[in-house]
Amino acid sequence: MAIKAGQLKERTDYQAYILEMLREENGYQVRPSTAYDPGYGMDVELLFSFLQATQPDTLARLEKLYGDKTRQTILNYINNEVNKKSRSLLDVLKHGVEFDNGVSLTLMYRKPATTFNQKAEALYQQNVLSVMEEVWHKEGERIDLVIFLNGIAIFTFELKCNTSGQNYEDAIRQYKFERDYKTRLLKFKAGCLAHFAMDLNEVYMCTNLKGKSSFFLPFNKGCGVGIHSGKGNPHNENGINVSYMWEDILKKDTVLYLIDKIIFLQKETKKDPDTGKRVTKETLIFPRYHQFNAVRKLVADVVEHHSEKNYLIEHSAGSGKTNTIAWLAHRFASLHDRENKVIFDTVCIITDRIVVDRQLQNAVLSLEHKAGLIKVMDEKCTSKDLADALNGNTKIIVTTIHKFMYIQELVQELKSKTFAVIIDEAHSSTAGTAMEAVTYALSESRKLSEATPVDVSEEEKSMGDIIEDEIARSGKQPNVSMIAFTATPKPTTLQLFGCLNEEGKKVAFDLYSMKQAIEEGFILDVLQNYVTYKTYFEINKAIEDDPELETIAAKRKIAKYIELHDTNIAQKVEIIIEHFKNRIMQELGGKAKAMVITSSRQAAVKYRNEFETYISKHGYTGIRALVAFSGKVSLDGHEYTEAVMNGIKEEDLPEVFDSNSYQVLLVANKYQTGFDQPKLCAMYVDKRLRGVNAVQTLSRLNRICAPYDKKTFVLDFKNEYEDIQASFAPFYTETILNETITPSDIRTVEAQVDQYNFLDIDDIEEFNGYLYQDKRTSKEKARMWALLDKSLQIINRHPELEKQEIRATIKRFLRFYSFLIQATCFESVDLHKKYNFLSYLVKEIEVGSGGNDFDIADKITASNFRQKKTGENTHEIESKPEVSLPTPNEVFMDEAVKKKLSEIIDEINAAYNKNFDIGVASKSALQMRDILLKNGHLRDSARNNSLKDFRFAYFDAVQDALIAGYEQNQDFFALLLDNDEKKRELMQVFLEDVYKHLRSD
């Protein structure tokens, strides 16, 4: 009988209602609290009732051995095993106890994987769930509810009724301050598996009670759907908001599923940063609701659809993704369908990191499994080891994606195997050649052509047949289901793995949002304390000549010159060290750390050297820095490596940085993703960050650091706060793909390639004929080169900038086509032939430097550097969930405008607050163009009018754009608003460009 929360006035009413639901709806036995034995943590009578019903012969043998002491002996054996350091209640429940004479007692019967074994199914049904209220676990201390499995206590509940003025926080306080956690019922490992603090609206749980240090995790469903997702539970129109606890979680099948497949004891050995000793930490892992629900949803869908579908799981940082992946892999490894057939022969967990993450390894190996069924491809393993595992009977393989690049020839007899491929951090490496290699290695079409006799022999197949097989291997394979996990799905990731929502847009199959993770306290909002700086400086010529230099190239070289300038770096290092010393290092009890994001490897080396100089000069102690970069760096006549500069091995850096010896990590494209260091409190950014890269980098700060109340701080020398906010916006709640890719997109890019008239259809056909031969003679190889060279000669007749344009267009075609055949069912033999030809041709196109091969350092000097604070920001992240795939717009390169070096210096000085003129005006005009490109009415006009007619609507819109952008450059825009002639002269420059983009949008 459903009941509304308002009908419950006291905790006892709530308690009575739950008892009724458990008894009437779930078949629980409601037992008197007097049946509880506090010394054993059991309902002894019910335990022996279960043993007698399921194992009478075993009990009889034990009675012959122990006589009238049988009951006491059994209880003592169970209690001793539960309390052993090497075992736990969970282990004893799952594996039972063995007596001296080899006789064993089973304390829980698992659900059989198939329905073949009727006896096993009957024993499973004899598991007994029961509940007691007001349980005295010691004198003077009473627990509201205790759940038992076969007479053994497994869960406790402290209940609160919101209508009486208390909530779950009061229940948590009771567990922390009013309950003795050393009793048999509450003792870690030996006592109950989980302890729940629950009111009418929310549920929190803990697996290790330890007084005031007890850490409770939310076990809530999350409130709201999609872009409205957040913490808590949704309103229940028909009852109580936490009714899922007795309607689902406490049902017999769910409880046994949790114990059998989900809850596990994790052991992790790490070096203690305070003592330097290696210590092993044990944690009893109970899932949060979203983890448990994601695994169940995926399992249920796969049972229905087998390997037909791909899935995207958008789980934020702080979601416990590693454990979710481990649970899913183990469930898939033993999963059967309704006809009792194995669904997946092998489960591959793939990461795009250089080595398999240690935390992921531990999670997968910590879950119960038979020896030999899991293989981790660590740094000692080769691609051959991966191929052997795929060819063998390994059930779960953990590997890097890169090993798949080299196994095509090694994988021989996969026969009719099916695969689940779980991808960790799928925001990269999922739309290119690496993912194609995975698909190729595991594809059924490969098996058909290589391992299985067919009616048509390979020799009899036409080139078209072979190409169709090749296209088929690139797309979704019927024998491979891919499950992609990421917190930051790119548009390409959504296209490949997303599912359609009610509006026909691609979204994730399951969502745990950044917003929910922040609200639940699992991660921090890293944009809450964000300070921006801007670098001002003056540039002067160092030579008499005025050489002509290409504008963009010169500006880029000047920017790098400024980035690496000794004075610039010295000023920034001073700001960083003084800020860290005065504002950060005392956080987390003096254990706070910081990361500095540098723009390049050379910058990282210079930062480290300047850091050491400044620390030494000022005699500071307690601030030491490590540096992280790849390879060797040559700078000022010296060669630097990370290992030599730090004096430690590269692989030891994370552990050394975790110690109390180092406080700051200076990085150049390392440790910006996947690096988990909870003590990071501050980040100093001296590099442009955008999109997923910005989110991934800044998210290194978002880990909580219990028991401290951690606060984060970002000091940014390079980025505008609004740009960083825009990078986070798509991933704050649900990420939605606005439009999907279609075959017409690739036809658009194909037309752009064809307009240069360097391809001959007969040459493409002949080239592919040779390409798909098993063996080619030297003469045929020479002919293939001649066919490529024919096109190459035509391309080389174009001016240098047009050659760059042609090469960029070809690369765009290759990327679009490769992604299209992975993401859709598109098939075109002719287009695939063109793809093959262009794949070889693009490698032969050599383009010059385009005027970029000059050194700027001897032509200019920089002076008057100053770092100015430009803003302090504390805004929350706003959700803007829709993202779009890149469109096949034409690659457009204007004839590069050449300017004299003195004019370029004027522009740079103007852009940095030195006589604003050309540079500021150009930037402001570009901002106006961007405003016009977002004008919906102007877009409609472009689509429906000629350029001649479009110009009227265009110049009308210019006036609105000036007003909209007025705040960005008031002086300049005011001049244009008052001067129609100058306004038309300036904006005429962008007329055709805006028209062309709006028509193709």
N, C-alpha and C positions, 0 to 999 in steps of 0.2 A: 504494500500500500504506500503510494507516494505521499510525501508530506512536505509542506512549505516551511522554509526556515523560520518564518514568523510564528509558526505554531509551537516552536520549541522555546520554552522560557528559561530553562535551566540546563546545566550540563547533564544532570541525571536523566532528563527527558531525552536528550540527544543520545546518550549512552543506551537507554532502553530501546530507542528506535533502531540503532545500529544492530543491537542484539537480535531484534525481531527480523531485520532484513537478512542477517547472516543465517538465522535459523530457517526462515520461511522460503527465502529465495535461493540460498546457496547450500542448504542441507547441512549446516554446521550443527554439531551438538553443543548445547549451552550447558556448561558444567559448573558445579558449585565451587567457589573459591577454596572451600575446605579440602578439595581434592588435590590442591597444589602442594608439592613438596619443595620447599625453598632450598633445601640442601642439594637437590638434584636438578632443579629447574624443570620438573616434569609433573605431569598428571599420571602418577604411577599406575593407577587402576586402568586408565585408558590405554597406556602403553602395553600392558600385558594382555589386555583384551585384543589389541591389534596383533600382537605376536601370536596369540593362541589361534586367532582366525586365519592367519596367513602362513604360519610356520609351526604347526603343532608337533610335527615329528622332530624338529630341531629342539623345541622346548623339552620334549620327552627325553631326548638324549642328554640334554644338560641336567635334567632332574635326576637321571641315573647317576650322573657324575657328582652333582653337588647336593643332592637330597633336599632337605628343608631349607638349605641356604641358597637355593637356586635363584630366587627372586633378588636377594641382596647381592649375590655375586654378579648377576646381570647388570643391576643398577651401578654397582661399583666399577665394572668393566667399562660401561658406557661413559660414566663420569670421568674415569681415569683417561680414557682415550680422548675425550673432548678437551680435557685440560692439558694434554701433552703439548709441548712446544711445537712438535712437528706436525700436529694435527689441529683440528678445530671442529666446532659443531657442524659446520657446513660439510667438511670432509667425512665426518662420521655419518651424517644423514645420507650422503651420496654413496658411501662405500661400506657402511655397516661396521660391525666389530667382530673380531676373530678371537676365539678362546684358546686356551692352552692346548686343547686336544684337536685343534684344527677346525672345530665347528664354528660356523659364522651365523650371525643374525643380521637380517636386513631390516633397516629402520625406515626405509622409504622405497616405494616401487616407482620406477620411472615409466613414463609413457613410451610404449614401443614405437619405433620409427615407422613400422608398417603394421597392417592389420592381419598379417599372416599368423602371428603367434597369439592365439586366442587365450592361452593360459596367462601369458604376460599381460594381456589387456585386462583379464579378470583380476589379477593381482593389483594392477594399477588402480582399478576401481575400488579396491578395498582400503586405499589410503583414507584416513579419517582426519577431517579438520574439525577443530572445536574451539570454543571461546570461553573465557572466564572474565567476570568483571570484579573490580575491587580486590585485586590480588595483593596479598601481603607478602612482598618479597623479602622483607626483614621486619623485625619488630619496629612499629612506629612509621613504616613507609608502605604506601599502598599505590599500586598502579591501576589506572582506570580499566584498561582492557588488555588481555594477553591472548594471542592467537597460538594454537598448538597444532602440530602435525604429528599424528599418531602418538599423542600424549607428550610430545617434546615441545617446549616453548620455542617459538621462532620469531614472533613480532610482539612488540609492546606498543600501546597507544596511550597518550595523555590527551584528553579531550577538553575543549573549551567551547562555550556557547556564546557567540557574539551578542545575542540578545540580552545576556546577563552581564554584559560589560567587560568580558574577557575575550582574548583571541589566542591564536597560535603562539604568539610571542610569550604569553604567560605560561603556556605549556613548555616551551623551550627553557624558560627560566626555572621551571620545576625540575626538569631533567638535569640542568646544570648545577643548581644550588640546593635542591631538596631531595636528591636521590643518590644513594650510595652506589656508585658504578662498579664497586668491587664485588658485589653479590653475584651469586651463581646466575641469576636471571639477566643481569646487566653487564656482566664481565665481557670484555672484548675477546672475540674468537670463540670463547666457551659458552657465552650467553647468547641471547637472541641475535638474529641476523640483522635486524633493523629496528629502530625505535622512531615512532611517528608522533609528531606534535600536530594536532589537527583541530581546526575549528570548523565553522559552517562554510567557510569560503576558501581556505587554503590549507595545504598540507606541507610539512617539512619533515625531513628524516635524517637520521644519523646512524652510522654503523659502529662508531667507536666513542662511547661515552667516557669522558675524562674530566668531569667537573666543569669548571668555568671555561676550559679550553675546548669543550665539545663543539664540533662544527656541524651545523645543520644545513642540509641542502634542500632547495625547494623540490617538491614532487607534485608540481602543478602542471596542468595541461597547456597553460598559456592562454591569455585572454585576447580574443580578436583573431581574425583570419587575414592572411595575406599582408597587405600594407598596413593593416590596423593591429597587427600582432604585438603583444606585449606580455608583461608578467601577469600572474594570477590565474584565475579560472573564469570561463565564460558564465554568464548568468544562465541558470537552469530554470526555465519556465515551469517545469513540472516537478520541481523538488529542490534539493539542496545542491549547492555548487560543487561539493566534493563527493557527490553520490557515486562517481566513477570508482571510488575506492571499494565499496561493497558490491557495486554492479559489475565490476570488471577485475580490479587488482586482487581482491580477496576471494575471488571464485577459485574453486578447487583446481581447475586446469591451469589457471594463471599462476597460482602460488607454486604449484609443482614445476611448472615451466621455468619460473624464476629461479628456483633452487637448482634445478637440473641443468639449465642451459645458460643462465645469465649471471647470477651472483658468483663472484670468485675472489679469492685471496691473492692480492698482488704483492709480490716481493721485489723491492728495488734497492740495489746496493749503490750508494753514492759516497763521495768523500765529504765529511763534515767540514764546512768552511771555517768553523771555529777551532776544531781540534786537529784537522788534517787526517783523521782516522776514517777508514771506510766503515760505514754502518749500513745495516740492512733494515729497511723500513717496511713494515707490513701494513697493508690497507685492505680492508674488506670492501669490495666494490659492489655497490647496489646501484642500479641505473637511475638516472633522472627520467622523468616521465617521457620527455621528447626522445630520448635515446631508445627506451623500450618500445615506444610507439613506432618510431621509424623502422626499427628492425622487424616488428610484427607486420607493419604495412607492406614492407618490401617482400617479406616471406609469403604473405597471403597473395600478393599480386603475382609473384613468380610461380607459385603453385598453380595459379590460374592460367598464366601465359607462358610458362617455361622460359625459354631464352629468346622470346620474340621481341622483347622491348629493351630499350635503354632507359636509365633513370638518372635524374639529377637530384642530389641531396644538398640543399643550401643551408648548412649549419655554420653559424657564426663561430669566431674564436670564442673560447670559453664554453663551447658546447660539449666538450668531452668526445670530440670526433674520433680520436684514436681508439677509445674503447668501443664506440659504436661500430667502427670498421671491424674490430676484432670479433665482436659478437656476431655481426652479419656474416663474416667469413666462416665462422664455425657453424652457424645455422645452415648456410648454403652447402657446406661440405657434407652434411648428413641429410639433406632435404629430399623427401620423396613426394611424388604427386599422389593424386587420389587413386591411381591404379597401382600404387606401391612401387613405381619406377623411380630410380635415381634421376634427379633433375640435372645436376652438374657433376661431371666427372672430376673437374679440377677448378679450384678457386684461385685466381691470381690477384694479389694485392700489389698495385703498382704505384711507385712514387717517382716524381721527376727530379728528386735530389740525386747528388752524386753517389751517396751511399744510403742504404736503408736506415731510416730513423731508428735510433736505439729504443725509444719509447714505444714505437709501433711494434718492433720485434718483441719486446717484453710483454706487451698486451696480448699479442697473438699467442705467444708461447705460454702465458700464464693460465689461459683457459684450458680446461681438461681435454686431453687428446691422447691417442695411442702413439707410441713411439714410431717415428719414421713417416708419419702422415703429414708433417709440416716441414718445409724446407725454406730457410731464410738465405737468400742470395747476398751474403755480406761481401765486404771488399775483397775477401780471399777467393770468392767464387768467380768463375768465368761464364761467358755466354754458353759454352758447352755444358756446364753444370745446369744451366737453365733449360737447355734443350733436353738433357737427360731427365730432368724432373718432369718436363711436359710429356716426354715419351713414356715415362714410367707411371707408377701408381700414386704419386704424391697428391694428396688431397688439397693442401693449401700451400701456395708458393708466394713468398714475399720477395719482391725484386724491384730494381730500378727500371724505368722504362727504357733506358739506354741499352740495356743488355739485349732487348728485342731487335735492335738494329743489326745484330750480327748472327742471328740464329736461323735465317731462312733455309740455309742449306743443311743445317744440322737436324732440323725437325723432320723426321721421316714418316713415322707410322702413327699419326694421331687418330687414324681410322674415323670412327663416328663419335668422337668425344665432344662433349659440350662444356662450355667454360663460362664462369662468372668472373668478370674482370672488374675489380674494385679499385678506383683511381683516387689516390690521396692528393688533395690540393689540385683540382682539375681546372685551375685558371690558366695553366700553361701546358704546353706539350700535347694538347688534345686535338689540335686541328691541323697538324703538320705531318711530316714524314715519320716522326717517331710513332704517332698513333697509327699511321698506315702500316708500319712494321708490325705492331701488335696485331692488328686486324689480319694482315697477311699470314702471319705465323699460325694463327688459330682458326683460319677460315675453312668452312666446309668446301668451298669451291676449290681451294688449294688441295684439299684431301681428295676431291673428286678427280682432279687432273693428275695428282702425283701418286696417290696411294691405292686408288680403286680402279679395277678394270671397267672400261666403259665400252659402249657399242662402237663408237667412233674412235679410232686410234689417234694419237697425237699427230702422226704424219698426215692423216686424212683431214684434220681440222683446218678450216680456212683461217686466214689471218684475222678475219672478222670475228670468228668464234673465239679465238685466243684473246682478242682485245675485249670481247664481252666478258670473258672469264676474269680478266684483269680488272675491269670496271667493277664487276660484282664483288671482287675481293676487297675493294676499297670502301664500300658502303657498309651498312648494317648487315652483319652476318647472322643467319638463322640459328647458328649454334653458339653464338656469343652474346651474352647480355652484359652490358657495361653499366656500372653504377659509379657515377662521378660525384665525389664529395668536394665541396669548396665553400668558403665563406664569401667569395667575391666572384660570382660567375660572369665571365665576359659574354658579349653577345654571341660569339661563336660557340661557347660552351652551352648556352641556352638552346641554340639551334640544333646542336648535335644530340643533347641529352634531355632537354626539357620536354614537358608534356603540355598539351593544350588546355587552357582554362576555358571557362564558359564563354569568354569573349573571343576565343580562337587565338589567343596569344600564348607564346611559350613561357612556362614558369617551371619552378622546381616541383618535383614529386612530393618532397617533404621540406618543411621550412622551420628552422629555429633562428630567429632573426637577431641581428646585432642589437636592436632595440630591446628585445626580451632579455638578452644576455646582460646588457648594461643595467636594466631595471632590476634583474634578479641578483645583481652584484657579482657576477662571474667575471666580467671584464669592466674596465673603466672607460669613460668617455674621454679620449685623448685630446679632444678639441676644447676642453673646458678651460684650460690655461694655456693660451697660445699667443705668443708675442712675436711680432714681425719686425725685422730690421731691414734697412736698405743701405747699400754701400754707395757713397758719393765719392767722386774722384775727378781729377782733371787730366786730360791727355794732351800732350804736345808733340810736335814733330821733332825727330832727332836728326833729320837730314835736310839738306837744302832742296833736293829734287821734289817734284810732285808726281810720283809714278801713278799711273792709272791702275786701280785694283777693282776686282769684282766686288760689288757692295756687300752681298750676303757673306761671302767668304771672308772678307776683311773684318766685318763685324764679329764673325764667329771667332776669328783668330785674336782679335782684340779682347773679346770676352774671356777667352782662355788665358791670355796674357795677364788680365786683371785678376782672374781667379787664383793664379799661381804667384802673383806678385808678393814678395816677402813682406812688405808693409801691410798689405791687405790681410794676409794670413796672421801676422803678428797681432794686429788689432783684434781680429776675431778670437784668437786664442786667449787673449787677455780677457775679453768679455766672457768667454766660456768658463775659464778657470775661476775668475772672480765670482761669477754667478753660481757655479757649482759649489765653491767654497762657502759662500755666504748664505745660499738659499736651499741647497739640495743635500749636501753630504751628511747633514745631521738627521735627515729623514730615516725612517725604518730603524730606529735605534742606532744610527750612525753607520748603517750598512748600505745606504742608497748608492746606486750606480747610474752612469749616464752613457749614452751612445752619441757619437758625432758622425753625421753622414756627410762624407766629402764627395766632391764631384768627379774625382779620378784617382787612379793609383798614385800618380805624381803628387796630387794634392794630399793624399793620405800620408805619404812619406814626409812631405813638408810640414804638415800639421804635427806629426809625431816629433820631428826634430825641434820645431818651435815650442811644442808643449814641454819637452825636456829642458829646453833653454830657459823658459819662463819660470818653471818650477824651481830650477837650480838657482836662478838669479834672485828669486824672492825667498828662498829657503823654506818653501812650503813642504810639509810632511803630510802623509795620509792621503795624498792624491797621486796615483800612479796610473799610467796609461798603457794599454796594449793596442797594437795596430793590426788590421786584417785586410789583406789584399792578395790577389792571385799572381803567381809568376814572379818574374824579375822586373825591377824598375831601374832604368838608367837615368840618373839625374845629376847634373853638375859634375860629371866625370866620375861619379860613384855608382855602384850597382847595389841595389837593396832587395832583400827578400823578407817576407813576413817572419819566417823562423829565426833569421839572424837578428833582426831588429828586436824581437821579443825575447830571444834566448830560450825558446821552448818549441816543441814540435807543433805543427799546425793543428793536428788532431787533438792536442791537449788544451787548446785555447779555451773552449767553453768551460772546462772544469777549473782551469787556473783562474779565469775571470770570475767564476763563482766564489772563489776564496776571498778572504778579507784583504788580500795583498794588492788588489787592483780595483780601481773605481771607475775608470773611463775606458771605453772601447772606441777607437777611431777606425771607421770602416770605409771601404771603397767597393761597392757591389758584392759584399759578403755579409752574411748574418742579417740581411734586411728582410728575409722571409724565413719562416720556420724556426727561428731562434727563440727559445723559450727561457727567459731569464726574469723571474718575477721581481727581482730587486732593481730593475731598470725604472728609474723615476723621471729622468729627464732625457730629452733628445735635442741635439743642436744640429740644425739642418743647413748645409751649405751646398745644396744640389737641387735642381729643379725636379719636382715630383708631380706626377699626374696620374689620374685614374687608379687602376688596380695597384700600380706600383706605390702610389702615395698611401693607399689604405694598408697594404701589406707592410710597408716600412714603418709607418707611425704606429701600427698595431703591435710592434714589439714592446710598446709601453703599457699595453692595456691589461696585462696580467695582474690579478690581485696578489697580495703578499701577506697572508694571514700570519700572525694575528694583528698586523699593523694596519692602520687606517691610511693606506697609501694614496698619495695625490700625484698627479702627473704634471709635467711642465714641458712645453715645446718652445724653443727659441729658433726662429727661422730667418735666415739671411737671404733666401732666394725666392720664396713663394708668397703669393698673395693669399691671405686667409680665405677669401671667397673662392679661390680656385681649389684649395684643399677641401673646403666644405662641399663643393660640387663633386669632388672625387668620391667622398663618402656617401653622398646622397642616394645613389642607386642601390647601395648595399645595406642601408639602415633597416629597412623592413623587407619586403619581398621584391626581388628583382624580376622585371617583366620585359620580355623581348617584344619591342614595338611592332616590327615587321620581320617576316621570315625571308630567307633567300629563295629565289625562284630561278628556273632555267633561263628566263629572259635576261637576268642579270649577267650571266656569262656570255650570252649572245651580244650584249651591249659592249662588253670588253673585247670580245672577238672582233666586232666591227671596228673598234679602235685600233686593233693590231692590223687588220686588213687594209686600213686606209693608207698605210705606208707603202703598200705594193711591193713587198720584198719576198712574198711567198708564192710558190707555184704548186698548184694542187697535184700535178703529176709527180713533182719532186717529192712531195710529202708522202704520196702513195708508194713510190719506189723505196724511199728511205725506210718506211715501216716494214716493207717486204723483207728487207735485209735484217732489220732489227729483230723480227720474230723468227728468224731462222735459228735452229739449234747451233749450227756451226757456220762461220763465215770465212771465206778465203781472204787472203791479203788483198786481192783485187777488189773484192766486194767491200772490204773495209775502206779502201782508198776511194771507191765510188761514193760511199756514205759521206766521207769528208768532202768530196767534191760537191755533193748536193748541198751540204751546209755552207760551203764556201761561196756557192753561187748567190745565196741569200745574203751572206755576210758582205760580199762585194757591193751589193746594192745599198746595204745599210751604211757602209763606210763612205759612200759618196755624199752622205748628208753632213751638214755642219756639226760641230762637236756637241752643241746644245741639243740638237735634234736627235743625235745618237743617244744621248742620255735619256731623252724623252722616249725613244723607241724601246730602249732596254727597260726602263721603268714600266712601260705599258705591257711588255712581254711578261715581266715578273708579276705584274698585277693579274694578268690572265692566268698564269700558272697557279698563283695562290687561290684565285677564285675557283678555278676548275677543280683543283685538288680538294678544296673544302666542299664544293658542291656535290661531288660524287661520294663523299663521306656522309654528308648531311641529308641527302635526298635520294630518291630512286632514279635519278636522271641517268639516261644511257644514250650515248651518241658515239658510234664507232668512228665517224669522220672527225668529230671534235677531239676524240682521244688520240687519233693519229696526229692531229695538229699539235696537241699537248706534248706528245712524244718528241716531235720534231723541234718544237720550240724549247723543250727542256735541254736538248743538246746544243741548240743554237745560242741560247742566252749565255752559255759559258764561254763562247768564243768572241762575244762582243766586247771589245776593249775601248774604254772611253778615257780620254785624257783628264787632266785635273781641272779643265775648264777655267784656267786662270787662278787656281787655288794653290799652286805650288810656289809659294813665296813665304818668306819669314818676316813676321811683323815686328819681332823683338828689336831689331836693329833700326827700325824706322820711327819708333815712337818712344816716349817716356811717359810715365804716369806719376802724378804727385797729388798732394792735398787730399789724401784718403781720409774719410771719416765714416763711421758706422752710426746711423741714426735710427732710433726706435720709431717705428711708424704706426704701431697699433698693439693694444692689449685686448684679446678677445676671450669671451667666456660663453659664447653662444652654444646651444645644443645643436646636435646634428638634425637636419631636416630631411625627410624622406622624399626623394624624387625617383620613383622606382623604375621608370621605363628607360631601356637602353636600346640602341639600334645597331644593326650590322653595318659595316662600312659599305657605302654605295659604290657602284662601278662608274663613278664620275671620271671623265677623261683626265689623263695626266696632262697638266697644262704648265708649261714653263715659258714665261715671257722671256724675250731676248733680254739677257741680264743688263741692267743699266750700269754703265761704268761711271764712276765718279773719281775725282782727284782725291788723293789722300787727305788733303787739308779739308775738303768738304765732308768726308767721312768723320773726321775728328770733330767738326762743328756739330754734326748730328749726334754723336755720342755725348759730347759735352752738354748739348741741349737736353738730351734724354735724361741726364743726371743732374738736372737743375743748374746748368750753366748756359745762360742765354737761350732759353727755349725758342727754337724757330723750326727748322726743317724737320728734325727728328720727331718733335712733339706733334707737329702738324701732320706728319705722315701717319704716326700712330693713331692720332685722333680720327683721321680720315678712314683708316682701316677699321676702327671701332664702329664708325658710322656704316661702313659697308656691311659689317656683321649684323648690325641692327636691321638693316634693310633685308638681309637674307632670311631673317626670322619673321618677316611681315607676311601674314597669310593672304591679305588682299592683294599685295604685290605679286605673290606667287600665282594667284588665280589670273591676274592680268597677264603675266608672262606666258602662262599656258594657253591663253586664248587670243593673244594678239601678236602681230608682227613687232619686230624691234622698233620700227618707226612709230607705231601706235603706243607701244609700251613706254616710250620715253615720257609721255605726258603723266602717266600714273607714277612713274619713277621720280620725277622731280617734285611732284606733290608729296610723295612719301619722304623725300629728303628733308623737308621742313620738319615733319614729325620726328624723324631720326635725330635731327639736331637738338630738338627739345628734350627727347628721351635721353640723349647722351650728354646733356648740358653740364652736369656735375663733374664729368670726367675732365673737362678742359674748358672752364667757363670763359676765359679771355678769348681763346681761339674760336669757340663756337659762337660767342656773342658777335664777333667780327663777321662771321659768315651769315648769321641771322640778319644782320643789318646791311649786307652787301650781296644782292642777288647775282651780280655778274661774277664775283669771286666764287660764290657758292656753286654756280653752274659750271664754271671753269674747272674747279677742283673735282666735283663729283662726276663730271663727264668721263673721267678716267675709269670709273668703275661700272659704267652703264652696261657695256656688253658682257662683262664678267658676271654681274649680278643677273642679267637676263638669261645667260646660258645656264648658270647654276640653278636658278629657280625653275626653268623649264625641265631640267633633268632630275629635279628633286622628287 
